[in-house]
Amino acid sequence: MAKILLIRFSSIGDIVLTTPVIRILHNSGHKVVFLTKEKYAPVIIHNPYIDTVITIKSKVSEVAQVLKNQNIDYIIDLHRNLRSLQVKWLLKKGFSSFHKLNFKKWMLVVFKWNFLPEKHIVDRYLYAAHKFYSENDYKGLDYFSGLHELPKLMNEVNFKTDKYVVLALGGQHKTKQLPIGKLMEICDKLVFPVVLLGGKEDAESSSQISHLSINNNVLDLCGKTSINESAEIISECAAIITHDTGMMHIAAAYKRNIVSVWGNTVPEFGMYPYLPNEYSQRSVIIENKQVKCRPCSKIGYDRCPKGHFHCMEYIDTDDIVAAVQQFVVGF
């Protein structure tokens, strides 16, 4: 049995994507220590497969002695940046890292030449840990909110378990997000109760959507719930409409019905919903493959670099609504 340090500093979705590695290492008899940023600790703190969570605000030096005192046997670097390199220098232990494939991603972004392997990032994470387990358990992602009931805010309307649709507004970059007009169209076309989820940065948009939508059964919770309260709401929804964000991966962890909408990024980067085979039909990907400038970035921009934003503007909201409806027949 080894004591293994897993490193993933950010962000929400990327941390959730490490959970199969955590579970499999634990179930293979190893102790798992997880190093992340303090702001993302709520995403991982309730995971029963982790023995110790160590957090930093910004610098590895904040926890240098704590890390040394852990008597780590091996390091699995799932972030691969300067900070994780500092940890490896500090502990001087054997390590393995996952390959970010940045050059191949650059080739796809710049020349639209796809040399990326048809392999999910989770499987690349798992390969970095392959010395310590015999096989993938294929159970998918995990999420543990630490909560056991829906937030009291859900009592504002009569939203019952499996009887509402979540519309996750957020996205780290604007070019990953549907324009507000498209989001309003979706709310107006859905015949189901809708919960709007997102951060404080989404509150202005969500307020506009909830006030102007002709669907009166829209509950705006953007900026009003913690990440774990949002996760609990997602865990009980009938379906979720989401961009390429952490909310998408939380929904996959709960095996929810997922309609993911893709703008400037593409599923070929390997970060589409990761579901066990028996749940694979619970994911529908909506993207405009006719837009030749996609992908324009492996991450995103504050605005469309071409100025037209066709990748999202040309998305047909009827396709999104139809995908939700196929999931919630008999609603």
N, C-alpha and C positions, 0 to 999 in steps of 0.2 A: 504494500500500500504506500502510495506517495502523497506528499502534501504539495499540491499544485497551485500556483498562482496564475489566475486568468486575468488578463489586462484588457479592458475595453472602457475607455474614458467617457465616450459619448456615442451617439445620442440615444433618444428613447428607442427608436426602431432597431438600431444596430445592437443595442444591449439586449433587447428581447430576442434578437436573432442568435445570440450566444447561448440561449437556454437549453437547447438540445445537448450542447457540449457539457454544460454544467450537470445536467441530469445523468447523462451517460457516464461521465467520470465518477460521479457519486455512486451510481449503481454498480460500477466496476470496483468499488471498494476504496476509492481515493478520497482524500480530504480536499475540499475546494476553497481557496481564498480568492475573493474577487476584488479587484482594484478598479475604482471608477471615480468620476467627479461627484462631489457632494450633491450638486443639484439633481443628479440622476439616481441618487441612492433609493428614493421611493420605488423606482422601477424594479429593483432587485432585492430590497431589504427583507421581504417576506418569503423569499424563495427557500423552501425547506432543504434543498439540495446543496446549499452553500453553508459552509461552516463559519466563515468570517467574511464580513464586508469591510473594506478599508476605503476611505474616501479622501480626496484632496480637493482643495478649493481651486488651486491653479498650478502648484508646484509639487514635484515629487519629494523635494527636500522636507516638506511639511510632515511626511510620514516615513522618512528614511529609517529612523530607529525602530519604528513599529514594524516595518517590513523585515528588517534584520532579525527582530525578535521572533518572527513567525517560523524561522527555521525551514524555509521553503526548499523543497527538493528539486523542483523543475518549474519553468516559466512557459506559459503558452500565451504568446503575444497576439491578441486578436485586434489590435489597433495599429501597431506598426508605425509609430511616429517618433518624434524626438523624445517625448516624455517616456514612452515605453522603452526606448533605447537607454535612457538614463536609469530606469529600473534594472535593466539587465546588467549595466555596468556596476550598479550599486551592489547587487546580490551575487554576481559572478557565479551563476548557476547555469546548468544546461537549459536550453530553450529551443522553441520552435515558433515560427510565425506563419500567418496565412499570407498568401500572395494577393496583393491588391489589384494586380493586372492593369495598372495605370496606363502602361503604354498601349495595350490593346484597346482600352477604353478610349484613349486619345485617338487612335486610328479610326474608331467607329464615329467619334464626334466630328473629327476634322475631315476624313475622307469617306465616311460611311462604309468602310470596309470592316466587316464583322469577323474577327478572328477569336472572339471570346468563346470559351468552352460553354456547352449547354449544361451548365452546372450552377446550381443555386449557391449563393454565398454561404449558406448554412453548411453545405457539403464541403466547401473550402475551409470553413472554420473547423469542421470535424476532422478534416485531413491533418490539420496542424496538431491535433491531439491523438492521432491514430496509434501512437506507440502505447497508449494507456487503456485501450479498450479493444474488444474483439470485433464488434459489429454495431452498426446503427440500429437503434430500436424502432425507428420509423414512427415515433409517436408525435412528431411535430414539435411545435413551440410550447412553452409554458408561460403563464402569467399568474402571479399571486398578488391580489390587491390588498390582502389583509382585512378586507371588509366582508360582511356577511349579509348585507341588505342594500338595496338601492338608496342613494342619498335622499334626504327628506325633501330636497328641491323637486324631486319627481312627483311628490304628492300634490303639486300645484294643479295638476290635471290628472285625469283618470288614465294614466299610462300603466298598462299591465304587462307582466312578463311575456315576452315573445309577441307582443301586440303593437310594437312601434318600430320605426325605422330611424337609425342614426344617420345624420348627415354631418360628416366630419369636415369642417371648413378649412382647417389649417394646412400648412405646408411651409417648410422652412424658407422656400423661395417662391415668389409670385408666379414664376413661370411653371410651377407645379400645380397651380390652383386654377380652378374654373373661375371665370369672371363672375361678378356678383349677379349679373343679369341671368346667367345660366343657372346659378344656384337658386334664384327665385323661381325660374321656370320649373325646376325640378320639384320644389316645394308645392307649387301650384298644381302640378300634374299628378302628384302622388295623392292617393285617396286614403292614405294611412297616417296615423299620428307620427309626427316628425320631431326628433330631438336634435337640436343643433349643438355640436360639441366643438371646442377649440380653445385656444388660449386667450389671454387678455388682448393680445394683438388682433384677434378676430372679432372682438366684441362690437366694434362699430358696424362692421359688415353684417354680423348676425342680428343686431338690433334692427337694422334696415330691412333685412329679409323677413324677420318675424312680424314687423309692423306693417309691411306692405303686401305680404303674401295673402292671397285670397283664401288659402287654407288656414282656417282659424285654429286648427289643432297643431300648432307649431310651438314647441317649448324651447326657448333660447337659454342655453346654459353655458355659452361661451364666456370664459373668464370667471365662471362661478363655481367651478368644481376643481378639485385636485386631480392629478393624473390618475390616482387610484380610484377616485370616485368616478371619473370618466370611464376607466376600465370596467368598473362594476356595471355601469350603464350599458356599455358595449356587450358585456357578457350575457345580458338578458334580452338583447334586441332580436328582432326577427331577421333583420338584414342591416348592413351598413354600406353607405356610399362614401367613399374615401378617395383622397388623392394618394400619391406615392409618399406616405408618411408613417410615422410611428403608430398611429391609430390603426392603420391597415394591419400591421404586424400583431398588435394586441388582439385585434379581431380574429386573426388567424390562430393565435394561441388559444382562443376560446372556441375555435371551430365554428364561428358564425358564418352566415351567408355574406359574401363580400362582393361588392361591385366596385372595382378600383378604376379610377379615371386617370389616364396618363397624358401629360403634356410634353414638356421638353425632354424628360427622361424616358427611358424605354425599359420594358421588362428584361430585355436581353442583357442588361447589366447584372442580372442575377438576384434581384431583390423583390421579386413578385411574391404574392402570398405563398407561404410555405406550409402546405397542408399534407397530412398523411393521405395515402392513396384513397382510402375509403371516404375521405372528405373532399376529394379533388373537384367534384362537381359543384362545390359550394363557392367557387371563385369564378367571376366573370371579369375579364379585362376589357375596358373600353379605351380605345386609342384611335387616332387618325393616322393610318399608315400611308396616306396619300401625300402627306406633308413632307417634302423631300429634305427639309432642313433639320428634321429630327434625327437623332438627338443633337441639340446644340450645346449641351453641357452634360457632364456626368453628375452634376449637382443641381445647378439652376441659377437664375438671375432675378434681379428685382423687376426687370421688364424684358420684353421680347427684344433680343438684339437686332431682329429684322424689322421690328416696328409693327408687324401685322398680327402676331400671336395666333396664327391660323391653327396651330396644333390644338388649342383649346376652343377658339372661336368657332371652328368647324365641327366640333363635337355636337351630335344630335342628342338633345336631352330626352327625346322619345326612346332612344336606345337604352339610356340609363334607367328610365322608368320601367321599360319592358323587362329589363333584367331583374329589377327588384320584384316585379309582379310575378315572374316565373318562380321566384323563391317563396313568395308568400301567398300562393294560391290557397284559397280557403281561409284567408285571414279573418 
